[in-house]
Amino acid sequence: MKPVPPDQVETHFSAAVSRLAPGGPARQAGGAAPQPGGAAARPVMIRENSALTAARCLELFDAQLASRHLDLAARWLQAGGTGFYTIGSSGHEGSAGVAAALRLTDPALLHYRSGAFYQVRAGQASPPRDGVRDVLLGLVAAVADPISGGRHKVFGNRELNVIPQTSTIASHLPRAVGLAFSLARAAKLGVTAPWPDDAVVVGSFGDASANHSTAAGAINTAAYCGYQGLPLPLLLVCEDNGLGISVRTPRGWIAASQSGRPCVRYFHADGADLAAVYDTAVSAAAWVRQRRETAFLHLEMVRFGGHAGSDVESGYRGAAEIAADLDRDPLLGTARLLVEAGVLTPAEVLARYEASRGRVLAMAAEVAGAPRLTSAAQVMAPLAARRPDAVAADAARAAAPATRGDAFRGRRPEDEGPLTLAQAINRSLADALAARPEALVFGEDVARKGGVYGVTRGLLGRFGAGRVFDTVLDEQSILGVALGGGLAGLLPVPEIQYLAYLHNAADQIRGEAATLPFFSAGQYRNPMVVRIAGLAYQRGFGGHFHNDNAVAALRDIPGLIIAVPARPDDAAAMLRSCLASASADGSVCVFLEPIALYHERDLLAPGDDGWLAPYDPPWRWADAHVPPGRARIYGFGDDLTIVTFGSGLRMSLRVASRLGREGIGCRVVDLRWLAPLPVQDLLREASVTGRVLVADETRRTGGVSEGIVTALIDGGYAGLLARVTSEDSFIPLGDAAATVLLSEESIEEAARALLK
Ligand SMILES: Cc1ncc(C[n+]2csc(CCOP(=O)(O)OP(=O)(O)O)c2C)c(N)n1
């Protein structure tokens, strides 16, 4: 196959380099300027007043060249049908200077155009990695791709501390903020993080991305933390090429919108001038590292080759405008530095350029046929990595008796008598904080107030503000702290105040948390237990936003664990299982708490205390372990199986009791877990009676019942089957709510119909 013919960027580069006028006598890049009187030799600097040495500049030039030729190789591979990704870094090679200003141990979350950064970072490893090979393996979706194992083309590498990113622009910035926050927090709590205490987190992104609410929220949160004196060592790098695909960023917008913010120090450099980028990045990195404060490094760049290989740039930019960018080619900028400093001649620059092309293309040809993933099992392996035995063992982990006694101020929960659901969750959180020094509980109103419903009451006083804290009112940032915290060795237990408010931040679970093990072939995990107060039936309170019953946005996320505890005893055991799954398996767990059951006491009659349960002491935790995906069965009736969960359980048990008085035998299956769905338990209990009623408080469309019915059919169940659900509606205020929600009456009516 023929190489890609030279485009105007290449033609302009070689012509412009040929015209460069060498400055002074050629010097060895690694050489040193002679000192008067034989004093110690000083390294040769690439330019007066720059801290970039000639030797380092030459190394960075090689990284820039490799990055440029990787873009050309990507197009060559795609033309040959063996490459699958052509979004390049051409014009953005100034990012090499940012990498050079940072350390290998500074965690990096990179923009898809930070290819030169990646090449420099690869060279910082000892021994140096072959960054070109890494990227090529990603382009051809090879199993040997060191980060995703053939699942995506991303910049990432565990050894290089480059955490892979998704294609959703800016979605990595809440995690970057969370990681910077968590590194400092882990150090304070004595938790060992995979990065040094003085590490700087770097997150790069484009100029259009800077406008995304995710970026705006993340930058605001960084500032908000800094304003309160909280350490937030984050270097935000905006690679500003003035375009978001075809849409122009208004001239001067990034500087105008990002400079002068409180607690986010603004730095600016010309991205085509490597020495300027390096010097400015050195200052910005020092600012962040020493002050533990956030900095915003604004690099003005150009974009060559359109947005991606498929993008016809001439459709939205004039030829003159495109040509005007050619003089701002960062490779030309670095060539100028090297030639003017006498390090290389123009001919040597061009020879180096061609040598780099030869090396990259030869390697591209070598990896083009590398083996790819060939089965669903291979593709999905990182999603299925569960270790039930390790989870069971971890779930039984309690604090030493003395520590536990202190945590509960002498009154152990098992001695309190029967507890409500809210109390059981509260005591379980306290047990988790006592047993797991890395656990953090945080969210809106969780600390001083103790939660809207008192579920986290008292935890701040007992465990301190380092571990139980109120956050900024931004669900994306709350989840970002969890995303970063998990990477930093913490066990985050964030709270989303109401299920309705998960939805404006759902991508942080769907697109970020859940995908990380997939795109890193299991090398990175996101341990977290996201507590969400939700579901309906708050009597006379709240309307839709406090009674939202939609879980569709969660149910189809591969690998996610979703717990819906209905009863106090299950809540405690299930929370321990979630914490253990997060801790032992790195699982992303959602713990959906039915608000209406928080303070419920009765089941069948006022004062019967049927919805209370005593708290298990630690010695019972192993026996009481509830593995994810196991249901709980109530009753032994042979006539009808009611399948339900959450508030539906209480209603179904009441219906079953009434039917029982008429001699109709029911068994009620509390699924407890919406993911993984307890399919085995479901099929077993369905086949006993041959009559199944699904009582589901979520919506008829996209609700849980669709999954239950499908699981029954898929599993070969051939008996009678019906479902009652809530309506495809939002929840109105006041008594009208009952008109659209699953009710005890509708369950009973459907049960009787099924029994006829
Ligand atoms: C949330 C989201 N919306 C839309 C897209 C589609 N998209 C991909 S790149 C891009 C433009 C990004 O521009 P910018 O941030 O300036 O980065 P650049 O590509 O110019 O380096 C868009 C709209 C996306 N990836 N993510």
The ligand as an SDF file (V2000), in Angstrom:
LIG
                    3D

 26 27  0  0  0  0  0  0  0  0999 V2000
  -20.7450   15.5270   25.1550 C   0  0  0  0  0  0  0  0  0  0  0  0
  -20.3580   15.4330   23.7200 C   0  0  0  0  0  0  0  0  0  0  0  0
  -21.0620   16.1060   22.7910 N   0  0  0  0  0  0  0  0  0  0  0  0
  -20.7010   16.0490   21.4930 C   0  0  0  0  0  0  0  0  0  0  0  0
  -19.6270   15.3190   21.1000 C   0  0  0  0  0  0  0  0  0  0  0  0
  -19.2220   15.2660   19.6150 C   0  0  0  0  0  0  0  0  0  0  0  0
  -17.9240   15.9600   19.4710 N   0  0  0  0  0  0  0  0  0  0  0  0
  -16.7740   15.3180   19.4530 C   0  0  0  0  0  0  0  0  0  0  0  0
  -15.4800   16.3250   19.4080 S   0  0  0  0  0  0  0  0  0  0  0  0
  -16.4430   17.6940   19.3730 C   0  0  0  0  0  0  0  0  0  0  0  0
  -15.8140   19.0690   19.3230 C   0  0  0  0  0  0  0  0  0  0  0  0
  -14.8610   19.2880   20.4280 C   0  0  0  0  0  0  0  0  0  0  0  0
  -14.1650   20.4750   20.2030 O   0  0  0  0  0  0  0  0  0  0  0  0
  -13.0080   20.9500   21.1680 P   0  0  0  0  0  0  0  0  0  0  0  0
  -13.3680   20.7420   22.5550 O   0  0  0  0  0  0  0  0  0  0  0  0
  -12.6490   22.3350   20.7900 O   0  0  0  0  0  0  0  0  0  0  0  0
  -11.8270   19.9600   20.8440 O   0  0  0  0  0  0  0  0  0  0  0  0
  -11.0380   19.7850   19.4690 P   0  0  0  0  0  0  0  0  0  0  0  0
  -11.6320   18.6250   18.7760 O   0  0  0  0  0  0  0  0  0  0  0  0
  -11.1750   21.0330   18.6880 O   0  0  0  0  0  0  0  0  0  0  0  0
   -9.6330   19.5410   19.8800 O   0  0  0  0  0  0  0  0  0  0  0  0
  -17.7790   17.3410   19.3840 C   0  0  0  0  0  0  0  0  0  0  0  0
  -18.9090   18.2870   19.3140 C   0  0  0  0  0  0  0  0  0  0  0  0
  -18.9220   14.6140   22.1040 C   0  0  0  0  0  0  0  0  0  0  0  0
  -17.8770   13.8510   21.8230 N   0  0  0  0  0  0  0  0  0  0  0  0
  -19.2850   14.7000   23.3880 N   0  0  0  0  0  0  0  0  0  0  0  0
  1  2  1  0
  2  3  1  0
  2 26  2  0
  3  4  2  0
  4  5  1  0
  5  6  1  0
  5 24  2  0
  6  7  1  0
  7  8  2  0
  7 22  1  0
  8  9  1  0
  9 10  1  0
 10 11  1  0
 10 22  2  0
 11 12  1  0
 12 13  1  0
 13 14  1  0
 14 15  2  0
 14 16  1  0
 14 17  1  0
 17 18  1  0
 18 19  2  0
 18 20  1  0
 18 21  1  0
 22 23  1  0
 24 25  1  0
 24 26  1  0
M  CHG  1   7   1
M  END
$$$$
